[in-house]
Amino acid sequence: MDTKRHIVHIDLDSFFVSVERKFDPSLNGKPVIIGGSKERGVVASCSYEARKFGIHSAMPSAQAYKLCPHAIFLHGSYGRYSEASQQVTQIIADSVPVFQKSSVDEFYIDLTGMDRFYNCYKIATELRQRVIRETGLPISFGLSSNKTISKMATNQAKPNGQLMVEHGKEREFLAPLNINKIPMLGEKTCQKLYQYGIEKIADLQRTDIRFLETIFGRAGRSIWEKANGLDDSEIIPHSDRKSISTETTFDKNIVDKKTLENVLVSMTEELAFKLRKENKLTSCLAIKIRYANFETHTLQEKIALTSADHILIPGIKNLLARAWNQSRPIRLIGVKLSQLCSGNYQINLFEDNEERLNLYNALDKINFKYGEKTVCRAAGMEIGTRGFNPFMRG
């Protein structure tokens, strides 16, 4: 019986930048940085033109500006990225039987068994072409016998390319690559290996596993297995998320309570609308505060299952009052709704009235039809299209 696995790794190239370029083609060919301003924030994504200057994700924006002063800095738009990600997810869901969404722009697909009827490389190629055709976004893929090799093949295929590593040729593919190409191998681990003269994966392949276990403990075996192309980790089928969140970093530190509350109202409205759109309810709300000195505090509270703004907004305001030392300026603020489950908003016989329920229905109908944030509360109006941090984790 043929037990060969066929695993595809798909990655949207410079995803946030690519989405922005769809809306503004003048950004094509230019160094673009998503995340904050020149003075503050961190790089969430950057174009290949920016990477040539040594810029990378998670780098402080101020440092990126020093490396490339003529780069174009954009706050980014979560709504656009979420919509593009959902579009790609739907295309993949329509095309393959089993897939795992590992991040907003990254997927694993299991085609094992389909090779008896179809050419797996052809399936992956056609899927990639469909994504490019229907979304206009550049995308790369790697195909191999396991997740680790496929992810590394994708990285070698970028930008906007594809690569297959044939069964039995995993070690041969890996050998010439630098050890820092191995996923999840941190900089400190690499530096330690460099000290022992281990620079290429071929060097790791020749290293005694007992030596690696002596240096790194149990992690030594994992390093050796990855270097030798061994990875039996399964594809975890795409499933519903258990939380939604959003956060924003301010251009200037904020000490004004009204401003903070307005931002929180806007955020909570946005998340509550998403809950109702997806027929979800939350039973836990949380607030995240980061002060000017980067000290970060979170506070959460259990609540009855709901998706109603008039319950969530006062709850979040209450958490702000409890969590914030009002003499300290705030750099970042965020809201998270968790412990989600499927279900529609249940009418509260003691608090709700017909006008309130009709208002929700009217607001949601307009927002469904014309896009999120078409209508919102006055408190959120002055926030408007403020550039929220484009990270929303599910």
N, C-alpha and C positions, 0 to 999 in steps of 0.2 A: 504493500500500500504506500502510495506517495504521500509523505508527510512534509514535503517542502513548503515553507511558508512564503507568502508573497505580500510584503508590507510596503505600502506607499507612504511617504511623508511629504506633505504639501505645505508650502510656506509662501504667503503673500509678501513680495519684496518691498521693503521700506513702506509698510502698509499705510501708516498715517500720511506719509509724504505723498504716496501714490494717489490716495483719495483726494488730498488737497489739490494735486495737479489736475485731476479730472475737472474740478470746479474752476481752476485758474491755470490754463496751459502756459501762461507766461513764466511759471515756476519751473518748467521743463529745462533740464540742463544746468540748473543753478544749485548752489549749496543751500539746502533748506533744512531748518532745524525746528522740530515740533516740541513745545514744552516751555512755557514761561516766556520771559523777556530776556534781553541781553544781560540784565543786571541780576536776575534771580530765577529760581526754579531749576529743574533738571531736564536733561535731554530725554524725551520720551521716544523719539525716533529721529533719524536724520537721513538725508539722501546720500547716495554713493559719492556724489560730488563733495559733500561735506566730510565724508569718512576719509577722503584723501588727505585731509588736514589733521588726521588723528582723532577726530571727534567720534564718540560712540555713545550708545544709550547709557543712561544713569550718570553721565558726566554733568557736573554743575554747569548751568548755562553761562555763567560768567567766564568759566574756563574755556568753554567752547567759543565764546566771543573773542577771547584773546587769540585763540588758534586760527580763527577765521572771521575777522571783523566785518567782511562784506557778506557774510551769510544772512539769509532771510529768516528771521525768527517769527514763528506763528504760535499762538496759544493752542490752536487745535480745536476741533469741534467733535465732542463725543457723539452727538447725534448722527453725524455723517459716518463716523467709523462704525458705529453700532449697526447702522442700516446696511453698510457695505458688507460687514461681517455676516449679518443675517442672510444677505443675498447669496453669498458664497456657500454658507452652511446649507441653505435650501437646495442649491444646485448639487452639492455633494450628496445630500440626503436622498435626492431624486435619482442619483446615478449609481450608488453602491449599496450593498446590503449592510455592511458594518463599518462604522467610522468612529473615531474619537476626536473631539475638539479639545485640544490641549491649551489653547489660548485664543484670543480674539482673531488671530491671523495664522493659526497653525493647526494642522489636522494630521491624523494618522488614519490610514484606510487598510483594512484587512481583505485582500483578494484571494486568500488561501482557498484552494479547491476550485476556483474559477478557471485555473490554468488548464483544466481538463477540457474545457469548452471554448475558452477565449485566450487570446494573447494578452497577458496582464499589462505588459508595457504599452500595448495599443490602447487598452482601456484607460490607463493613466494619462496617456498622451491626449486622447480624445476629451477626457475630463478637463485637463488643463486648457485645451483649446476652447472648450465651451465656457469656462470661467473667464478667460481673456475676452472672448467674443461678447458675452452677455454683461460683463461688468466693466470692461475696459481697463482692468487692473493687471499689472505684471505679476506672474506667479511662477514658482519653480517647484520641481518635485524630484525625489529620489526614490528608487525602487530596489529592494533587496530582500534578504531573508529575515531581517529583524529591524526593530525600531531604531536602534543606535546607528547601524550602518546606513539606513535610509535617511536619517536626519543629517548625517555627515555627507552623504551623497548630494542631498539638496544644497547644503552649504557650498559644496564644490561646484554645483551647477549654476549657482547664482552669478550674476543677476539674470532673471528671466530665462532659465534654461531647464534641462532635465537630464537625468543620468541614471542608468541602471547598473547595479553591481551584480554580476551573475553568481549563481550558487556555486560555492567552492572557491570563489575568487575574493572572498572578503578580506583575508589577511594580505593578499597581494594589493588590493585597493588601499588598505590602511597604511601599509609599511612606509611609504615615502612621506606621509603627512607628519607635521609637527604634533607633539603630544597635546598642545593646547587646542587642537581641533576636536579632542574627545569631549562630548557633551558632559557637563556637570563636573569637569575636572578644573578646580579652582586655580587661581594664580599662585597661591601659596604652595599647593601640591606640585604644580609645574616647576616652580622655583627649586623645590626640594629635589625633584627628579633631575633637574638640570645640573645640580651640584654633584650628582653621581654620574654625570656624562650621558644621561638618558634624555635625548632631544627629539629623536624621531620615534614614531610608533614602532618601527622595526626594532629599535633598541629595547622598547618595552616587551615586545614579543619574545625577545631572546633572554629576558630577565627571569631569574628563578622566582616563582610565585612565593616561595618561603621568604625570600629577601624582602619582597614588597609587603608581605604580612608582618614582618618584623618592624618595618618602618611605619606602616599606616594601619596596622591592626586588621580588622575585618574588611576595611575598605580596600586593602591591598589586593584581595582576591577579585573584587569588583573591577578595579583598575586593570588587572591582568586580563580578565575575561573580555572587557570592552576592547582592549588592544588586540585581542585575538579574534574579534568579531563574534563573540558569544553573547547572546542576549535573548532570553526566552520570555521576556515580559509580554503580557497580553495587551491587546487593544481593549480599552475600557469603553464600551458603547456610550455614545453621546446621550446624556440624560439631563433632566431639568435642573437648573441651578437652584441652590438653596439660599442664596442671598443676593441682594443687589445693593450697590453703593455708588456714591459719587463724592468727589472732594475738589476743592479749589485752593490754589496758592495765591495769595494776594500780592499785587505789585508793591504795595506798601503795607506795613504792619497795621492792623486795625485794633482800635480800642473802643470804638463807638458801638454800643449795644444795639442800636437801631439798625445800623448797617449789617451787623452780624445776623440779626434776626431776619432781615429781609433776604439775605443770601440763603439762610436755612429754610425759609418759607419756600423760596423758589426751588431749592434742591428737593425738599420733601414733596412738593407738588409734582415735580418731574418723576420721582420714584413711585409715588402713589398712582399716578396715571399709568405707569408701566405695569404696576401690579394688576390694575383693573384690565388693562389691554391684554394681559396674558392669563387672566382669570386666576390670579394668585392672591393669597392673603398672608400677612406677616404677623408674627406673635412676639417679635423682639426688635426694639429700636435702639440704635446706638449713635453716639456722637464722638467725633475724633477732633481733638484740638492740638495744634502744634504751636508752641510759643516762639517768640523771636529768637530764643537761644536754642531752638530745635528740640526742646523738651516736649515730649508728646504724651497726651493723656487721652484715654478712652473711657466712656461710661455707657453702660447699657441698661435696659429695663425691659422686663417681660410685660406684655400687654395681652388683652384679649384679641383673638384673631380679627384682623380688619384690613381694609384697603382705603379707608376714608380719610381724606385730608383733615377734616375737622377734629379727628381724634389724634392723628399722627403729628400734626403741626404743633398743638399745645404740648404734646409729649416731648417733642424735640426741643421746644423752647424751655421746657422745665429741665431737661438734661443740660442745656447750655447754662442755665442759672446755677445748677448744682456743680457742674464741672469746671466752670471758668472762674479763675481768680481775676476779678474785674480790673485790677490795677495793672495787669500784665498784657502787653500787646500780643495779638494773635497773627501768626504767619499763614497758617493753613487751617481750614475747617472742613469737616466731612460728615456725611450722614450714611448710615448703613441700616438696611432693613433685612432681617434674617429669620431663620426658622420658617421659611416659606412653605406653603402647601397649596394645593389646588382648591379653588372655591370662589364663589362670588360673594360680594359684600352683603352681609346679613343686616337686615333692617333692625335697628335698635328701637324697640317700641317706646322706650322712655325718653329718648333724646331726639330721634329723627322726626321730621314732619314732611308732608308732601312737597312743600316748596324746596326743602333741602335735597330730597331725592330727585326731583325734577331738575334742579340745578346741576347735580352730578351728571345726570343723563345728557343734559344739553351740552355741558362743558366737554364731556368725553366724545360726544358725536362730532362736535366741531373739530376737536383735536385729532380724532381718528381720521377725519376727512381731509383736513388741511395741514396736518403735521403737529407734532408736539409743541407746546408752548404758544399755540396760536392765541389762546385765551388763558389768562391766569389771574390770580389775585393781585390787587393793587400793590401789596407789599413786595411782590416779586417783579413788578413792572420796571422799577428802576434798575434791577439787576439785568433784565432783558436778556440779551444774547451774550452776556458775560462769558468769556472763554473759560469754561470749566476744565479742570484737569481731565484729559481724555481717557482716564482709566476707569473702567467699570467692570468689576470682577464678578463672575458668577460661579 
